[in-house]
Amino acid sequence: MSESDSVGNNAAKKLIKIDVTSDTVCPWCFVGKRNLDKAVDASKDQYDFEIRFHPFQLDPSAPKEGINKREYYRKRFGSRAESIQARMSEIFRSHGLECDLSGLTGNTLESHRLMYFAAEQGIDKQYKLIEELFLGYFTQGKYIGNREFLVESAKKVGIEGAAEFLEDPNNGLKEVKEEVQKHSANMTGVPYFVINGTQKLSGAQPPEVLQRAFQQAAN
């Protein structure tokens, strides 16, 4: 799904622009992204796609140094923590994924700065990067605030200069804050999809719901 592909080789195809607001530690954002993959794959003969991700922080006050995932869930959700984790594991398995609840969770600002940097090198690279971040965090016990993990994920999808970019804490900071203000200032939940600026969907929608939204947006 490169930028050149998004312009389209077939003049008859309509362009579907999708803005996705999400957080890199949001399990439903990962599920929503996987459902989007399926919807796009099923519709690629009809439309060309241009997909961009925008930042959201479920917990801007989460510690940068990280906190044990299970402990964090207990503090945040109390008696509901275990049922939420069980539900996550069940839904992940339905997508062929094993949810790893070991390791740390924490502040996602660094990952959003990296996502901004990735988009500067091409929204196709940003799209591939968020998949790597989701996989690492949710299925491999990687910490979203770990610099090595972020840089390694960037390298895997062909993003150059990530280590140098992240080294300066001010790089991308203003842009990420502006994106948060623009795309999620009054938002209560993610993922949130805006399709061609008209169709708006909240939550990890099934592929068929997304496909209907593509059709409505194209018309």
C-alpha positions in Angstrom: 0.0 0.0 0.0 2.5 2.6 -1.1 1.8 6.2 -1.7 2.2 5.6 -5.5 -0.4 2.9 -5.2 -2.7 5.2 -3.4 -2.8 7.5 -6.4 -3.9 4.5 -8.4 -2.9 3.0 -11.7 -6.5 2.6 -12.6 -8.3 5.9 -13.3 -11.6 4.2 -12.7 -10.8 3.5 -9.1 -11.9 6.0 -6.5 -9.6 7.1 -3.8 -10.6 6.3 -0.2 -8.7 8.4 2.4 -8.8 6.9 5.9 -7.7 8.8 9.0 -7.3 6.5 12.0 -6.8 7.9 15.5 -5.3 5.3 17.8 -2.9 4.6 20.6 -0.1 2.0 20.4 -1.1 0.3 23.7 -4.8 0.1 22.8 -5.8 -3.6 22.2 -9.0 -2.6 20.3 -6.8 -0.4 18.0 -4.8 -3.4 17.1 -8.0 -5.4 16.4 -9.4 -2.4 14.5 -6.3 -2.2 12.4 -6.5 -6.0 11.6 -10.1 -5.6 10.6 -9.1 -2.6 8.4 -6.5 -4.8 6.8 -9.2 -7.3 5.8 -11.6 -4.6 4.6 -9.0 -3.0 2.5 -7.8 -6.3 1.0 -11.4 -7.2 0.1 -12.0 -3.9 -1.6 -8.6 -3.2 -3.3 -10.0 -4.1 -6.7 -12.6 -1.3 -6.3 -10.7 1.4 -4.6 -7.3 2.9 -4.0 -6.5 3.7 -0.4 -4.5 6.3 1.5 -4.3 5.5 5.2 -2.8 7.7 7.9 -2.6 7.2 11.6 -3.0 10.0 14.2 -1.9 9.9 17.8 -4.1 9.4 20.9 -3.0 8.8 24.5 -5.2 6.6 26.6 -3.2 7.7 29.6 -0.9 10.7 29.1 0.2 10.4 32.7 1.5 6.8 32.4 5.1 6.6 33.5 7.9 6.8 31.0 10.0 4.2 32.8 7.1 1.7 32.5 5.0 -0.3 34.9 4.2 -4.0 35.1 1.2 -4.6 32.7 -0.9 -6.7 35.0 -0.3 -4.4 37.9 -1.3 -1.4 35.7 -4.5 -3.1 34.7 -5.3 -3.9 38.3 -4.8 -0.2 39.3 -6.7 1.1 36.3 -9.7 -1.3 36.1 -9.8 -2.8 39.6 -12.1 -5.8 39.9 -12.8 -5.7 36.1 -9.1 -6.2 35.2 -9.1 -10.0 34.9 -12.3 -10.2 32.8 -10.9 -7.4 30.5 -7.6 -9.4 30.1 -9.5 -12.6 29.4 -11.7 -10.8 26.8 -8.5 -9.4 25.1 -6.9 -12.9 24.9 -10.1 -14.3 23.5 -10.4 -11.7 20.8 -6.7 -11.9 19.9 -7.0 -15.7 19.4 -9.9 -15.1 17.0 -7.4 -13.2 14.9 -4.7 -15.9 15.2 -2.7 -14.0 17.8 -1.6 -14.9 21.3 -1.9 -11.9 23.7 1.2 -11.6 25.9 0.4 -9.8 29.1 3.9 -10.0 30.5 6.4 -7.1 30.5 5.8 -3.4 30.9 3.3 -0.8 29.8 3.6 2.9 30.1 3.7 6.2 28.3 3.2 6.1 24.5 4.6 9.5 23.5 7.9 8.2 22.1 6.0 5.7 19.9 3.8 8.6 18.6 6.9 10.7 17.8 8.2 7.7 15.8 4.9 7.3 14.0 5.1 10.9 13.0 8.6 10.4 11.8 7.6 7.3 9.8 4.8 9.2 8.0 7.4 11.8 6.9 9.1 9.0 5.0 5.8 7.7 3.6 2.4 6.7 4.9 3.0 3.1 3.7 6.0 2.9 6.1 3.8 4.4 8.9 1.2 1.7 8.2 3.8 -1.1 8.4 5.4 0.4 11.5 2.2 0.4 13.6 1.8 -3.3 12.8 5.3 -3.9 14.1 4.6 -1.9 17.3 1.3 -3.7 17.9 2.9 -7.1 17.4 5.8 -6.4 19.6 3.8 -4.9 22.4 0.8 -7.2 22.4 2.3 -10.6 21.4 6.0 -10.5 22.3 6.0 -8.6 25.7 8.0 -5.7 24.3 7.8 -2.3 26.1 6.3 0.5 24.0 8.6 3.0 25.7 11.8 1.0 25.0 14.0 3.0 22.6 15.7 -0.2 21.3 12.4 -1.8 20.5 11.2 1.3 18.7 14.3 1.7 16.6 14.4 -2.0 15.8 10.7 -1.9 14.7 11.5 1.2 12.5 14.5 -0.7 10.8 12.3 -3.7 10.1 10.0 -1.6 7.9 12.7 0.4 6.2 12.6 3.7 8.2 16.0 5.4 8.3 17.4 7.6 11.0 15.0 6.6 13.8 17.6 6.4 16.5 18.9 9.9 15.7 15.4 11.3 15.5 14.3 9.9 18.9 17.6 11.0 20.5 16.3 14.6 20.7 13.1 14.6 22.8 11.9 17.7 21.0 11.9 16.1 17.6 8.3 15.7 16.5 6.9 16.7 19.9 5.2 19.9 18.6 3.7 18.0 15.6 2.4 15.2 17.8 0.7 17.6 20.2 -0.8 19.5 17.3 -2.1 16.2 15.8 -3.6 15.3 19.2 -5.4 18.6 19.4 -6.7 18.4 15.8 -7.8 14.8 15.7 -8.6 13.7 19.3 -9.2 16.8 21.5 -12.9 15.8 22.2 -12.5 12.1 21.6 -13.5 9.6 24.3 -12.4 6.3 22.7 -10.3 4.8 20.0 -9.8 3.5 17.4 -11.7 6.2 15.5 -12.0 6.1 11.7 -12.8 9.0 9.4 -13.3 7.9 5.8 -13.1 10.6 3.1 -13.9 13.1 5.7 -17.6 12.0 5.8 -18.0 8.6 7.3 -17.0 8.4 11.0 -16.8 5.1 12.9 -15.7 4.5 16.5 -14.4 1.2 17.9 -12.9 -1.9 16.3 -15.5 -2.3 13.6 -15.9 -5.6 11.7 -14.5 -5.6 8.1 -18.0 -5.6 6.5 -18.9 -2.4 8.4 -15.8 -0.7 7.2 -16.5 -1.9 3.6 -20.0 -0.4 3.7 -18.4 2.8 4.9 -16.0 2.7 1.9 -19.0 2.4 -0.4 -20.9 5.2 1.2 -17.9 7.5 1.1 -17.2 6.7 -2.5 -20.8 7.6 -3.4 
